[in-house]
Structure formats: C-alpha cells, structure tokens
C-alpha cells in the first residue's frame, strides 16, 4: 500500500505576478517594516519573504509579451 501522507513534507509554491502587483507587495512590506510585523509566530516566514523580495535573483524573472 502506498503512503500518501505528507506529514514530514513541505511544499514550494510558484506565484507569478505583474509589475504592478509586485509594486503593491513592496508597498506592503515597506508598511510592515515601518509598523512592525503582526504575528510573532510567523516572524521568521515574514523575514524570509522580505529577503526574497528585496534581494531577487535575475533568474526569478521571465519575460512575457504584453498584450495591448
């Protein structure tokens, strides 16, 4: 019988966003950096997200054709 449990597994999620959406995310991070993060239990995840956003790799971006 196959084990379908994910008890010791993690998941990675890829999210695509437009430049405008990325700008909004930056504004949100800036706000929370100024005001303080809201949940001590997720502080480490917040810090990790901020690092990924503030120090992206050029390989994190893919060009796409803008439809007008």
Buried (B, 14 or more C-beta within 10 A) or exposed (E): EEEEEEEEEEEEEEEEEEEEEEEEBEEEBEEEEEEEBEEEEEEEEBEEEBEEBEEEEEEEEEEEEEEE
